[in-house]
Amino acid sequence: MGKDYYRILGLSKGAPDDEIKKAYRKLALKYHPDKNKSPNAEEKFKEIAEAYDVLSDPKKKEIYDKFGEEGLKAGPTSSEGGQGFTYSYHGDPRETFRMFFGTDDPFSGIFMSSGGRHTVGEPMNIDNLFGGSPFGHLFEGGNIRSNVGRRPQQDLPVYHDLSVSLQDVLHGTTKKIRITRARLNPDRQTTRQEDKTVEIEVKKGWKAGTKITFPREGDESVRGNIPADVVFVVKDRTHKHFKREGNDVRYIAKISLKQALCGGTIQIPTIDEGHFNLTLNGITKPGTIRRVAGQGLPFSKEPVV
C-alpha cells in the first residue's frame, strides 16, 4: 500500500493549499533534525518533506488524489503516444525546507515572536510564531523579516524518467513528450494548467543516467520563485532477448546436449529483430562466453551529463 501523504501531514484528503503549507511549516520545524534529537526525527523530516513536495504541487496532487502513490510514481501513459508524468522525490528534505523558509537554519540565535523575545529551546507556539501568515517569516540576526522582497529562489528540479529501447540507442531517435505545468494568470495571484510538448533528440549510445535539462520549464507560482528546471533521466527499457551491459548486450543462448557435445550452428537474434548464425566448435560448457564484434551498441560521443 502506498504512502498516505495527507495522513503524514495530519490533514484530511483534499485539504486546501493554505492548510498544506501550515501543516508542513509546523511539522518541519518540529522534526527538523537540528532541533529534534529523537532517533526517528531524520526519517520523519524526510517523510514530511516528500508529502509537502507532492501535495503543494497542483499536478502531482491531482494525480495522487486519483491514483495514489503508485500511480504518481508509475506515471500514467499519455494518450498521444508520448510519456506521461512520472514522479520521484529528489531525496533532500533540507533543500525542501530551505526553499520553503528561505534559509537553512531558522533556529540560530534569539528571535522575536508575537509574545516577545524567545530563546531557542524554550516551549513555543508555532502558529503564533508565524502570525498565521500562509507564507511564514525568515529569521535574521534575532529579528523576524517577511518573505516579501527577498531574492527569488529557484524551485527544485523536477525529474522524469525517459524510457528508451535498445533500438532507440542503436540508431538514435527523437521523442516528443508532453509536460503539464502551472502558469501564472495576468492577475499574478492565480495559476492555470498549461501543456507543452518538448522534443528530445536521443543520441546513439546514450547510457542510463544521461540527463536532459529544460531550464525553467517547471511550475510558476504566486510565491514569485523562479520556475524549476525540468530534467529527463534516461532509463533503459527491458528487452525480451538482451540485457545491456554498457555498450555491450548480453544474450543467453539455450542449446541442445548434442550441440554442446558435438558443435553445430545456432541462430542469434540481433537488436534490429534480425539474426545471424554462430558456429559452435567442439564441446561447449555451461557459462561459455562468446564475443561477437559489431553486434552491440555504438559508443556515445557525448558524456553522461
CYANA upper distance limits for C-alpha pairs under 8 A (distance plus 0.5 A):
  2 GLY  CA     68 GLY  CA      7.18
  2 GLY  CA     69 GLU  CA      5.61
  2 GLY  CA     70 GLU  CA      6.64
  3 LYS  CA     68 GLY  CA      8.40
  3 LYS  CA     69 GLU  CA      6.61
  4 ASP  CA      8 ILE  CA      6.84
  4 ASP  CA     69 GLU  CA      8.35
  5 TYR  CA      9 LEU  CA      6.99
  5 TYR  CA     51 ALA  CA      5.25
  5 TYR  CA     52 TYR  CA      8.26
  5 TYR  CA     54 VAL  CA      8.43
  5 TYR  CA     55 LEU  CA      7.99
  6 TYR  CA     10 GLY  CA      6.59
  6 TYR  CA     11 LEU  CA      5.42
  6 TYR  CA     12 SER  CA      6.55
  6 TYR  CA     13 LYS  CA      6.35
  6 TYR  CA     15 ALA  CA      8.42
  6 TYR  CA     51 ALA  CA      7.82
  7 ARG  CA     11 LEU  CA      6.21
  7 ARG  CA     12 SER  CA      7.66
  8 ILE  CA     47 GLU  CA      7.84
  8 ILE  CA     48 ILE  CA      6.88
  8 ILE  CA     51 ALA  CA      7.38
  9 LEU  CA     20 ILE  CA      7.98
  9 LEU  CA     23 ALA  CA      6.36
  9 LEU  CA     24 TYR  CA      7.06
  9 LEU  CA     27 LEU  CA      7.91
  9 LEU  CA     48 ILE  CA      7.03
  9 LEU  CA     51 ALA  CA      7.59
  9 LEU  CA     52 TYR  CA      8.34
 10 GLY  CA     23 ALA  CA      7.73
 11 LEU  CA     15 ALA  CA      6.90
 11 LEU  CA     19 GLU  CA      8.39
 11 LEU  CA     20 ILE  CA      8.12
 11 LEU  CA     23 ALA  CA      8.25
 13 LYS  CA     65 ASP  CA      8.44
 14 GLY  CA     65 ASP  CA      8.04
 15 ALA  CA     19 GLU  CA      6.86
 15 ALA  CA     20 ILE  CA      7.20
 16 PRO  CA     20 ILE  CA      6.94
 17 ASP  CA     21 LYS  CA      6.77
 17 ASP  CA     55 LEU  CA      8.49
 17 ASP  CA     56 SER  CA      7.00
 18 ASP  CA     22 LYS  CA      6.67
 18 ASP  CA    134 PRO  CA      6.55
 19 GLU  CA     23 ALA  CA      6.52
 20 ILE  CA     24 TYR  CA      6.65
 20 ILE  CA     52 TYR  CA      7.59
 20 ILE  CA     55 LEU  CA      7.63
 20 ILE  CA     56 SER  CA      7.35
 21 LYS  CA     25 ARG  CA      6.55
 21 LYS  CA     52 TYR  CA      8.22
 21 LYS  CA     56 SER  CA      7.98
 21 LYS  CA    134 PRO  CA      7.15
 21 LYS  CA    135 PHE  CA      8.27
 22 LYS  CA     26 LYS  CA      6.75
 22 LYS  CA    134 PRO  CA      7.04
 23 ALA  CA     27 LEU  CA      6.64
 24 TYR  CA     28 ALA  CA      6.15
 24 TYR  CA     48 ILE  CA      7.35
 24 TYR  CA     49 ALA  CA      8.04
 24 TYR  CA     52 TYR  CA      6.84
 25 ARG  CA     29 LEU  CA      6.79
 25 ARG  CA    136 GLY  CA      8.44
 26 LYS  CA     30 LYS  CA      6.76
 26 LYS  CA    126 ILE  CA      6.60
 26 LYS  CA    127 ASP  CA      7.91
 27 LEU  CA     31 TYR  CA      6.54
 27 LEU  CA     45 PHE  CA      8.42
 27 LEU  CA     48 ILE  CA      7.71
 28 ALA  CA     32 HIS  CA      6.15
 28 ALA  CA     45 PHE  CA      6.74
 28 ALA  CA     48 ILE  CA      7.35
 28 ALA  CA     49 ALA  CA      8.00
 28 ALA  CA     97 PHE  CA      7.82
 29 LEU  CA     35 LYS  CA      8.27
 30 LYS  CA     35 LYS  CA      7.93
 30 LYS  CA     36 ASN  CA      7.29
 31 TYR  CA     35 LYS  CA      7.55
 31 TYR  CA     36 ASN  CA      5.89
 31 TYR  CA     41 ALA  CA      5.81
 31 TYR  CA     42 GLU  CA      7.87
 31 TYR  CA     44 LYS  CA      7.20
 31 TYR  CA     45 PHE  CA      5.95
 32 HIS  CA     36 ASN  CA      6.26
 32 HIS  CA     41 ALA  CA      7.36
 32 HIS  CA     42 GLU  CA      7.73
 32 HIS  CA     45 PHE  CA      6.48
 33 PRO  CA     37 LYS  CA      6.58
 33 PRO  CA     41 ALA  CA      6.28
 33 PRO  CA     42 GLU  CA      6.08
 33 PRO  CA     45 PHE  CA      7.82
 35 LYS  CA    107 PHE  CA      8.14
 36 ASN  CA     41 ALA  CA      6.69
 37 LYS  CA     41 ALA  CA      7.15
 40 ASN  CA     44 LYS  CA      6.58
 41 ALA  CA     45 PHE  CA      6.36
 42 GLU  CA     46 LYS  CA      6.84
 43 GLU  CA     47 GLU  CA      6.65
 44 LYS  CA     48 ILE  CA      6.62
 45 PHE  CA     49 ALA  CA      6.78
 45 PHE  CA     93 PRO  CA      7.28
 46 LYS  CA     50 GLU  CA      6.74
 46 LYS  CA     91 GLY  CA      8.04
 46 LYS  CA     92 ASP  CA      7.88
 46 LYS  CA     93 PRO  CA      5.53
 47 GLU  CA     51 ALA  CA      6.76
 48 ILE  CA     52 TYR  CA      6.73
 49 ALA  CA     53 ASP  CA      6.53
 49 ALA  CA     93 PRO  CA      5.77
 49 ALA  CA     96 THR  CA      6.79
 49 ALA  CA     97 PHE  CA      7.89
 50 GLU  CA     54 VAL  CA      6.89
 50 GLU  CA     89 TYR  CA      6.85
 50 GLU  CA     91 GLY  CA      8.36
 50 GLU  CA     93 PRO  CA      7.83
 51 ALA  CA     55 LEU  CA      6.66
 52 TYR  CA     56 SER  CA      6.09
 53 ASP  CA     57 ASP  CA      7.15
 53 ASP  CA     89 TYR  CA      8.24
 53 ASP  CA     96 THR  CA      8.04
 54 VAL  CA     60 LYS  CA      5.91
 54 VAL  CA     61 LYS  CA      6.27
 54 VAL  CA     64 TYR  CA      8.32
 55 LEU  CA     60 LYS  CA      7.25
 55 LEU  CA     61 LYS  CA      5.31
 56 SER  CA     61 LYS  CA      7.54
 57 ASP  CA     61 LYS  CA      6.36
 58 PRO  CA     62 GLU  CA      6.55
 58 PRO  CA    182 ALA  CA      8.16
 59 LYS  CA     63 ILE  CA      6.92
 59 LYS  CA    180 THR  CA      7.90
 59 LYS  CA    181 ARG  CA      7.75
 59 LYS  CA    182 ALA  CA      8.46
 60 LYS  CA     64 TYR  CA      6.52
 60 LYS  CA     72 LEU  CA      7.53
 60 LYS  CA     87 TYR  CA      8.35
 61 LYS  CA     65 ASP  CA      6.45
 62 GLU  CA     66 LYS  CA      6.93
 63 ILE  CA     67 PHE  CA      6.37
 63 ILE  CA     68 GLY  CA      7.69
 63 ILE  CA     71 GLY  CA      7.64
 63 ILE  CA     72 LEU  CA      6.37
 64 TYR  CA     68 GLY  CA      4.89
 64 TYR  CA     69 GLU  CA      6.39
 64 TYR  CA     71 GLY  CA      7.40
 64 TYR  CA     72 LEU  CA      6.05
 67 PHE  CA     71 GLY  CA      5.16
 67 PHE  CA     72 LEU  CA      7.12
 68 GLY  CA     72 LEU  CA      6.77
 69 GLU  CA     73 LYS  CA      6.69
 70 GLU  CA     74 ALA  CA      6.33
 71 GLY  CA     75 GLY  CA      6.31
 71 GLY  CA     76 PRO  CA      7.19
 72 LEU  CA     76 PRO  CA      8.29
 72 LEU  CA     85 PHE  CA      8.28
 72 LEU  CA     86 THR  CA      6.68
 72 LEU  CA     87 TYR  CA      6.50
 73 LYS  CA     86 THR  CA      5.79
 73 LYS  CA     87 TYR  CA      5.29
 73 LYS  CA     88 SER  CA      6.66
 74 ALA  CA     86 THR  CA      6.57
 74 ALA  CA     87 TYR  CA      8.14
 75 GLY  CA     84 GLY  CA      6.18
 75 GLY  CA     85 PHE  CA      5.64
 75 GLY  CA     86 THR  CA      4.69
 75 GLY  CA     87 TYR  CA      7.66
 76 PRO  CA     84 GLY  CA      5.91
 76 PRO  CA     85 PHE  CA      7.15
 76 PRO  CA     86 THR  CA      8.06
 77 THR  CA     81 GLY  CA      8.04
 77 THR  CA     82 GLY  CA      7.76
 77 THR  CA     83 GLN  CA      6.17
 77 THR  CA     84 GLY  CA      5.02
 77 THR  CA     85 PHE  CA      8.16
 78 SER  CA     82 GLY  CA      5.93
 78 SER  CA     83 GLN  CA      5.95
 78 SER  CA     84 GLY  CA      5.05
 78 SER  CA    178 ARG  CA      8.30
 82 GLY  CA    175 LYS  CA      7.97
 82 GLY  CA    176 LYS  CA      6.59
 82 GLY  CA    177 ILE  CA      5.45
 82 GLY  CA    178 ARG  CA      7.09
 83 GLN  CA    162 LEU  CA      8.29
 83 GLN  CA    177 ILE  CA      6.17
 83 GLN  CA    178 ARG  CA      7.53
 84 GLY  CA    177 ILE  CA      8.21
 84 GLY  CA    178 ARG  CA      7.69
 84 GLY  CA    179 ILE  CA      8.18
 85 PHE  CA    160 HIS  CA      7.64
 85 PHE  CA    179 ILE  CA      7.51
 86 THR  CA    159 TYR  CA      8.45
 86 THR  CA    160 HIS  CA      6.02
 86 THR  CA    161 ASP  CA      7.31
 87 TYR  CA    158 VAL  CA      8.45
 87 TYR  CA    159 TYR  CA      7.21
 87 TYR  CA    160 HIS  CA      6.71
 88 SER  CA    159 TYR  CA      7.26
 88 SER  CA    160 HIS  CA      8.01
 90 HIS  CA    159 TYR  CA      8.25
 92 ASP  CA     96 THR  CA      7.23
 93 PRO  CA     97 PHE  CA      6.65
 94 ARG  CA     98 ARG  CA      6.54
 94 ARG  CA    104 ASP  CA      7.64
 95 GLU  CA     99 MET  CA      6.63
 95 GLU  CA    104 ASP  CA      8.45
 95 GLU  CA    156 LEU  CA      8.29
 96 THR  CA    100 PHE  CA      6.75
 96 THR  CA    156 LEU  CA      8.16
 97 PHE  CA    101 PHE  CA      6.58
 97 PHE  CA    102 GLY  CA      8.35
 97 PHE  CA    103 THR  CA      8.26
 97 PHE  CA    104 ASP  CA      7.57
 98 ARG  CA    102 GLY  CA      5.57
 98 ARG  CA    103 THR  CA      5.40
 98 ARG  CA    104 ASP  CA      5.51
 99 MET  CA    103 THR  CA      7.91
 99 MET  CA    153 GLN  CA      7.42
 99 MET  CA    154 GLN  CA      8.45
 99 MET  CA    155 ASP  CA      7.35
 99 MET  CA    156 LEU  CA      8.40
101 PHE  CA    106 PRO  CA      8.42
101 PHE  CA    136 GLY  CA      7.80
101 PHE  CA    137 HIS  CA      7.60
101 PHE  CA    138 LEU  CA      6.75
102 GLY  CA    138 LEU  CA      7.12
102 GLY  CA    147 ASN  CA      8.22
102 GLY  CA    153 GLN  CA      8.28
103 THR  CA    138 LEU  CA      7.55
106 PRO  CA    138 LEU  CA      7.32
106 PRO  CA    139 PHE  CA      6.12
106 PRO  CA    140 GLU  CA      8.46
107 PHE  CA    120 VAL  CA      6.86
108 SER  CA    120 VAL  CA      7.84
109 GLY  CA    119 THR  CA      7.80
109 GLY  CA    120 VAL  CA      7.47
109 GLY  CA    141 GLY  CA      7.85
109 GLY  CA    142 GLY  CA      6.74
110 ILE  CA    117 ARG  CA      7.74
110 ILE  CA    118 HIS  CA      6.60
110 ILE  CA    119 THR  CA      5.42
110 ILE  CA    120 VAL  CA      6.85
110 ILE  CA    141 GLY  CA      8.44
110 ILE  CA    142 GLY  CA      5.52
111 PHE  CA    117 ARG  CA      6.64
111 PHE  CA    118 HIS  CA      6.27
111 PHE  CA    119 THR  CA      7.27
111 PHE  CA    139 PHE  CA      7.42
111 PHE  CA    140 GLU  CA      8.48
111 PHE  CA    141 GLY  CA      8.13
111 PHE  CA    142 GLY  CA      4.57
111 PHE  CA    143 ASN  CA      5.77
111 PHE  CA    144 ILE  CA      7.25
112 MET  CA    116 GLY  CA      6.15
112 MET  CA    117 ARG  CA      5.04
112 MET  CA    118 HIS  CA      6.25
112 MET  CA    142 GLY  CA      7.14
112 MET  CA    143 ASN  CA      6.29
112 MET  CA    144 ILE  CA      6.82
113 SER  CA    117 ARG  CA      6.54
113 SER  CA    118 HIS  CA      6.78
113 SER  CA    128 ASN  CA      7.67
113 SER  CA    129 LEU  CA      5.62
113 SER  CA    130 PHE  CA      8.41
113 SER  CA    144 ILE  CA      8.38
114 SER  CA    128 ASN  CA      6.72
114 SER  CA    129 LEU  CA      6.66
114 SER  CA    131 GLY  CA      7.55
118 HIS  CA    122 GLU  CA      7.80
124 MET  CA    129 LEU  CA      8.16
125 ASN  CA    129 LEU  CA      6.70
126 ILE  CA    130 PHE  CA      7.09
127 ASP  CA    131 GLY  CA      6.64
127 ASP  CA    132 GLY  CA      6.34
128 ASN  CA    132 GLY  CA      7.19
130 PHE  CA    136 GLY  CA      5.61
130 PHE  CA    137 HIS  CA      6.84
131 GLY  CA    136 GLY  CA      8.09
132 GLY  CA    136 GLY  CA      8.16
135 PHE  CA    147 ASN  CA      7.68
136 GLY  CA    146 SER  CA      7.85
136 GLY  CA    147 ASN  CA      7.81
137 HIS  CA    144 ILE  CA      6.78
137 HIS  CA    145 ARG  CA      6.27
137 HIS  CA    146 SER  CA      5.35
137 HIS  CA    147 ASN  CA      6.30
138 LEU  CA    144 ILE  CA      6.40
138 LEU  CA    145 ARG  CA      5.91
138 LEU  CA    146 SER  CA      6.67
138 LEU  CA    147 ASN  CA      6.97
139 PHE  CA    143 ASN  CA      6.25
139 PHE  CA    144 ILE  CA      5.29
139 PHE  CA    145 ARG  CA      6.65
140 GLU  CA    144 ILE  CA      7.02
140 GLU  CA    145 ARG  CA      7.72
146 SER  CA    150 ARG  CA      8.46
152 PRO  CA    224 GLY  CA      7.01
152 PRO  CA    225 ASN  CA      5.60
152 PRO  CA    226 ILE  CA      6.81
153 GLN  CA    225 ASN  CA      5.72
153 GLN  CA    226 ILE  CA      6.35
154 GLN  CA    225 ASN  CA      6.08
154 GLN  CA    226 ILE  CA      4.73
154 GLN  CA    227 PRO  CA      6.45
154 GLN  CA    228 ALA  CA      6.45
155 ASP  CA    225 ASN  CA      6.96
155 ASP  CA    226 ILE  CA      6.63
155 ASP  CA    227 PRO  CA      6.24
155 ASP  CA    228 ALA  CA      5.06
155 ASP  CA    229 ASP  CA      8.37
156 LEU  CA    228 ALA  CA      5.99
156 LEU  CA    229 ASP  CA      7.87
157 PRO  CA    218 GLY  CA      8.38
157 PRO  CA    228 ALA  CA      5.51
157 PRO  CA    229 ASP  CA      5.33
157 PRO  CA    230 VAL  CA      6.36
157 PRO  CA    231 VAL  CA      7.18
158 VAL  CA    218 GLY  CA      7.58
158 VAL  CA    228 ALA  CA      7.09
158 VAL  CA    229 ASP  CA      6.82
158 VAL  CA    230 VAL  CA      5.43
158 VAL  CA    231 VAL  CA      6.46
159 TYR  CA    230 VAL  CA      6.70
159 TYR  CA    231 VAL  CA      5.35
159 TYR  CA    232 PHE  CA      6.30
159 TYR  CA    233 VAL  CA      7.56
160 HIS  CA    230 VAL  CA      8.27
160 HIS  CA    231 VAL  CA      6.78
160 HIS  CA    232 PHE  CA      5.33
160 HIS  CA    233 VAL  CA      6.72
161 ASP  CA    232 PHE  CA      6.12
161 ASP  CA    233 VAL  CA      5.52
161 ASP  CA    234 VAL  CA      6.62
161 ASP  CA    235 LYS  CA      6.70
162 LEU  CA    232 PHE  CA      6.21
162 LEU  CA    233 VAL  CA      5.98
162 LEU  CA    234 VAL  CA      5.18
162 LEU  CA    235 LYS  CA      6.18
163 SER  CA    234 VAL  CA      6.59
163 SER  CA    235 LYS  CA      5.37
163 SER  CA    236 ASP  CA      6.39
163 SER  CA    237 ARG  CA      6.27
164 VAL  CA    168 ASP  CA      6.44
164 VAL  CA    169 VAL  CA      7.53
164 VAL  CA    234 VAL  CA      7.36
164 VAL  CA    235 LYS  CA      6.72
164 VAL  CA    236 ASP  CA      5.84
164 VAL  CA    237 ARG  CA      6.02
165 SER  CA    169 VAL  CA      7.03
165 SER  CA    236 ASP  CA      6.73
165 SER  CA    237 ARG  CA      5.60
165 SER  CA    238 THR  CA      7.99
165 SER  CA    239 HIS  CA      7.95
166 LEU  CA    170 LEU  CA      6.48
166 LEU  CA    236 ASP  CA      8.02
166 LEU  CA    237 ARG  CA      7.92
166 LEU  CA    239 HIS  CA      7.88
166 LEU  CA    271 ILE  CA      7.25
166 LEU  CA    297 LEU  CA      8.46
167 GLN  CA    171 HIS  CA      6.70
167 GLN  CA    172 GLY  CA      8.23
167 GLN  CA    271 ILE  CA      6.91
167 GLN  CA    272 ASP  CA      7.23
168 ASP  CA    172 GLY  CA      5.58
168 ASP  CA    173 THR  CA      6.18
168 ASP  CA    202 VAL  CA      7.63
168 ASP  CA    204 LYS  CA      8.01
169 VAL  CA    173 THR  CA      8.26
169 VAL  CA    202 VAL  CA      7.61
169 VAL  CA    203 LYS  CA      7.21
169 VAL  CA    204 LYS  CA      5.39
169 VAL  CA    205 GLY  CA      5.65
169 VAL  CA    206 TRP  CA      6.54
169 VAL  CA    297 LEU  CA      7.63
169 VAL  CA    298 PRO  CA      8.46
170 LEU  CA    204 LYS  CA      6.07
170 LEU  CA    205 GLY  CA      6.84
170 LEU  CA    297 LEU  CA      5.97
170 LEU  CA    298 PRO  CA      6.88
171 HIS  CA    203 LYS  CA      8.33
171 HIS  CA    204 LYS  CA      6.16
172 GLY  CA    201 GLU  CA      7.95
172 GLY  CA    202 VAL  CA      5.76
172 GLY  CA    203 LYS  CA      5.29
172 GLY  CA    204 LYS  CA      5.10
172 GLY  CA    205 GLY  CA      8.36
173 THR  CA    201 GLU  CA      6.47
173 THR  CA    202 VAL  CA      5.64
173 THR  CA    203 LYS  CA      7.42
174 THR  CA    199 GLU  CA      7.19
174 THR  CA    200 ILE  CA      6.11
174 THR  CA    201 GLU  CA      4.92
174 THR  CA    202 VAL  CA      6.26
175 LYS  CA    199 GLU  CA      6.17
175 LYS  CA    200 ILE  CA      5.72
175 LYS  CA    201 GLU  CA      6.98
175 LYS  CA    202 VAL  CA      7.79
176 LYS  CA    197 THR  CA      6.85
176 LYS  CA    198 VAL  CA      6.20
176 LYS  CA    199 GLU  CA      5.08
176 LYS  CA    200 ILE  CA      6.99
177 ILE  CA    197 THR  CA      5.90
177 ILE  CA    198 VAL  CA      5.89
177 ILE  CA    199 GLU  CA      6.92
177 ILE  CA    200 ILE  CA      8.40
178 ARG  CA    195 ASP  CA      7.07
178 ARG  CA    196 LYS  CA      6.05
178 ARG  CA    197 THR  CA      4.75
178 ARG  CA    198 VAL  CA      6.82
179 ILE  CA    195 ASP  CA      6.18
179 ILE  CA    196 LYS  CA      5.91
179 ILE  CA    197 THR  CA      6.72
179 ILE  CA    198 VAL  CA      7.97
180 THR  CA    193 GLN  CA      7.10
180 THR  CA    194 GLU  CA      6.09
180 THR  CA    195 ASP  CA      4.93
180 THR  CA    196 LYS  CA      6.89
181 ARG  CA    193 GLN  CA      6.22
181 ARG  CA    194 GLU  CA      6.02
181 ARG  CA    195 ASP  CA      7.00
181 ARG  CA    217 GLU  CA      8.14
181 ARG  CA    218 GLY  CA      6.37
181 ARG  CA    219 ASP  CA      5.43
181 ARG  CA    220 GLU  CA      8.18
182 ALA  CA    191 THR  CA      6.47
182 ALA  CA    192 ARG  CA      5.99
182 ALA  CA    193 GLN  CA      5.16
182 ALA  CA    194 GLU  CA      6.59
182 ALA  CA    218 GLY  CA      7.98
182 ALA  CA    219 ASP  CA      5.01
182 ALA  CA    220 GLU  CA      6.04
182 ALA  CA    221 SER  CA      7.77
183 ARG  CA    191 THR  CA      5.79
183 ARG  CA    192 ARG  CA      5.86
183 ARG  CA    193 GLN  CA      6.76
183 ARG  CA    194 GLU  CA      7.04
183 ARG  CA    219 ASP  CA      6.79
183 ARG  CA    220 GLU  CA      5.57
183 ARG  CA    221 SER  CA      7.73
184 LEU  CA    188 ARG  CA      6.09
184 LEU  CA    189 GLN  CA      7.76
184 LEU  CA    190 THR  CA      6.52
184 LEU  CA    191 THR  CA      4.86
184 LEU  CA    192 ARG  CA      6.93
184 LEU  CA    220 GLU  CA      6.46
184 LEU  CA    221 SER  CA      7.00
184 LEU  CA    222 VAL  CA      7.66
185 ASN  CA    189 GLN  CA      7.59
185 ASN  CA    190 THR  CA      6.20
185 ASN  CA    191 THR  CA      5.80
185 ASN  CA    192 ARG  CA      7.11
188 ARG  CA    222 VAL  CA      6.82
189 GLN  CA    222 VAL  CA      6.05
190 THR  CA    222 VAL  CA      7.25
191 THR  CA    220 GLU  CA      8.22
191 THR  CA    221 SER  CA      7.57
191 THR  CA    222 VAL  CA      8.14
200 ILE  CA    212 ILE  CA      8.30
202 VAL  CA    206 TRP  CA      7.67
203 LYS  CA    300 SER  CA      7.73
204 LYS  CA    297 LEU  CA      8.46
204 LYS  CA    298 PRO  CA      6.78
204 LYS  CA    299 PHE  CA      7.77
204 LYS  CA    300 SER  CA      6.33
205 GLY  CA    247 ASN  CA      7.54
205 GLY  CA    297 LEU  CA      6.52
205 GLY  CA    298 PRO  CA      5.44
205 GLY  CA    299 PHE  CA      5.50
205 GLY  CA    300 SER  CA      4.77
205 GLY  CA    301 LYS  CA      8.36
206 TRP  CA    210 THR  CA      7.23
206 TRP  CA    234 VAL  CA      8.37
206 TRP  CA    299 PHE  CA      8.39
206 TRP  CA    300 SER  CA      6.18
206 TRP  CA    302 GLU  CA      8.33
206 TRP  CA    304 VAL  CA      8.22
207 LYS  CA    234 VAL  CA      7.49
207 LYS  CA    235 LYS  CA      8.46
207 LYS  CA    236 ASP  CA      8.35
207 LYS  CA    246 GLY  CA      7.64
207 LYS  CA    300 SER  CA      8.49
207 LYS  CA    304 VAL  CA      7.65
208 ALA  CA    233 VAL  CA      7.99
208 ALA  CA    234 VAL  CA      5.43
208 ALA  CA    235 LYS  CA      5.41
208 ALA  CA    236 ASP  CA      6.36
209 GLY  CA    233 VAL  CA      6.03
209 GLY  CA    234 VAL  CA      5.66
209 GLY  CA    235 LYS  CA      7.04
209 GLY  CA    304 VAL  CA      7.43
210 THR  CA    233 VAL  CA      6.16
210 THR  CA    234 VAL  CA      5.73
210 THR  CA    304 VAL  CA      5.22
210 THR  CA    305 VAL  CA      6.05
211 LYS  CA    231 VAL  CA      6.96
211 LYS  CA    232 PHE  CA      6.11
211 LYS  CA    233 VAL  CA      5.10
211 LYS  CA    234 VAL  CA      6.94
211 LYS  CA    304 VAL  CA      7.49
211 LYS  CA    305 VAL  CA      5.86
212 ILE  CA    231 VAL  CA      6.10
212 ILE  CA    232 PHE  CA      5.62
212 ILE  CA    233 VAL  CA      7.03
212 ILE  CA    305 VAL  CA      8.03
213 THR  CA    229 ASP  CA      7.10
213 THR  CA    230 VAL  CA      6.32
213 THR  CA    231 VAL  CA      4.91
213 THR  CA    232 PHE  CA      6.92
214 PHE  CA    229 ASP  CA      6.22
214 PHE  CA    230 VAL  CA      5.63
214 PHE  CA    231 VAL  CA      6.74
215 PRO  CA    228 ALA  CA      7.67
215 PRO  CA    229 ASP  CA      4.89
215 PRO  CA    230 VAL  CA      6.89
216 ARG  CA    226 ILE  CA      7.59
216 ARG  CA    227 PRO  CA      5.26
216 ARG  CA    228 ALA  CA      5.45
216 ARG  CA    229 ASP  CA      4.95
216 ARG  CA    230 VAL  CA      7.41
217 GLU  CA    227 PRO  CA      6.90
217 GLU  CA    228 ALA  CA      6.87
217 GLU  CA    229 ASP  CA      6.12
217 GLU  CA    230 VAL  CA      6.22
218 GLY  CA    227 PRO  CA      5.49
218 GLY  CA    228 ALA  CA      5.07
218 GLY  CA    229 ASP  CA      6.27
218 GLY  CA    230 VAL  CA      6.33
219 ASP  CA    227 PRO  CA      5.91
219 ASP  CA    228 ALA  CA      7.18
220 GLU  CA    224 GLY  CA      7.98
220 GLU  CA    225 ASN  CA      7.74
220 GLU  CA    226 ILE  CA      7.68
220 GLU  CA    227 PRO  CA      5.80
221 SER  CA    225 ASN  CA      7.03
221 SER  CA    227 PRO  CA      8.24
238 THR  CA    243 LYS  CA      8.01
239 HIS  CA    243 LYS  CA      7.26
241 HIS  CA    251 TYR  CA      6.74
241 HIS  CA    252 ILE  CA      8.43
241 HIS  CA    269 PRO  CA      8.20
242 PHE  CA    249 VAL  CA      6.34
242 PHE  CA    250 ARG  CA      5.90
242 PHE  CA    251 TYR  CA      5.57
242 PHE  CA    252 ILE  CA      8.42
243 LYS  CA    249 VAL  CA      6.02
243 LYS  CA    250 ARG  CA      5.65
243 LYS  CA    251 TYR  CA      7.32
244 ARG  CA    248 ASP  CA      6.60
244 ARG  CA    249 VAL  CA      5.00
244 ARG  CA    250 ARG  CA      6.84
245 GLU  CA    249 VAL  CA      6.17
245 GLU  CA    250 ARG  CA      7.54
247 ASN  CA    296 GLY  CA      6.65
247 ASN  CA    297 LEU  CA      5.39
247 ASN  CA    298 PRO  CA      7.01
247 ASN  CA    299 PHE  CA      7.04
248 ASP  CA    296 GLY  CA      5.40
248 ASP  CA    297 LEU  CA      6.68
249 VAL  CA    296 GLY  CA      6.04
249 VAL  CA    297 LEU  CA      7.94
253 ALA  CA    268 ILE  CA      8.16
255 ILE  CA    259 GLN  CA      6.64
255 ILE  CA    260 ALA  CA      7.11
255 ILE  CA    266 ILE  CA      8.37
256 SER  CA    260 ALA  CA      6.74
257 LEU  CA    261 LEU  CA      6.72
258 LYS  CA    262 CYS  CA      6.21
258 LYS  CA    263 GLY  CA      7.75
259 GLN  CA    263 GLY  CA      5.08
259 GLN  CA    264 GLY  CA      6.03
259 GLN  CA    265 THR  CA      8.48
259 GLN  CA    280 LEU  CA      7.97
259 GLN  CA    284 THR  CA      8.30
260 ALA  CA    280 LEU  CA      8.48
260 ALA  CA    282 GLY  CA      8.18
260 ALA  CA    283 ILE  CA      5.97
260 ALA  CA    284 THR  CA      5.23
260 ALA  CA    285 LYS  CA      7.31
261 LEU  CA    282 GLY  CA      7.00
261 LEU  CA    283 ILE  CA      5.14
261 LEU  CA    284 THR  CA      7.02
262 CYS  CA    281 ASN  CA      7.87
262 CYS  CA    282 GLY  CA      6.00
262 CYS  CA    283 ILE  CA      6.62
263 GLY  CA    279 THR  CA      7.94
263 GLY  CA    280 LEU  CA      5.17
263 GLY  CA    281 ASN  CA      5.28
263 GLY  CA    282 GLY  CA      5.55
263 GLY  CA    283 ILE  CA      6.89
263 GLY  CA    284 THR  CA      7.85
264 GLY  CA    279 THR  CA      6.31
264 GLY  CA    280 LEU  CA      5.61
264 GLY  CA    281 ASN  CA      7.28
265 THR  CA    277 ASN  CA      6.85
265 THR  CA    278 LEU  CA      6.06
265 THR  CA    279 THR  CA      4.91
265 THR  CA    280 LEU  CA      6.41
266 ILE  CA    277 ASN  CA      6.18
266 ILE  CA    278 LEU  CA      5.87
266 ILE  CA    279 THR  CA      7.00
266 ILE  CA    280 LEU  CA      8.15
267 GLN  CA    275 HIS  CA      6.79
267 GLN  CA    276 PHE  CA      6.17
267 GLN  CA    277 ASN  CA      5.15
267 GLN  CA    278 LEU  CA      6.71
268 ILE  CA    275 HIS  CA      5.79
268 ILE  CA    276 PHE  CA      5.91
268 ILE  CA    277 ASN  CA      6.65
268 ILE  CA    278 LEU  CA      7.31
269 PRO  CA    273 GLU  CA      6.94
269 PRO  CA    274 GLY  CA      6.23
269 PRO  CA    275 HIS  CA      4.62
269 PRO  CA    276 PHE  CA      7.10
270 THR  CA    274 GLY  CA      5.64
270 THR  CA    275 HIS  CA      5.69
270 THR  CA    276 PHE  CA      7.93
270 THR  CA    295 GLN  CA      7.50
271 ILE  CA    295 GLN  CA      8.36
280 LEU  CA    284 THR  CA      7.73
284 THR  CA    288 THR  CA      7.09
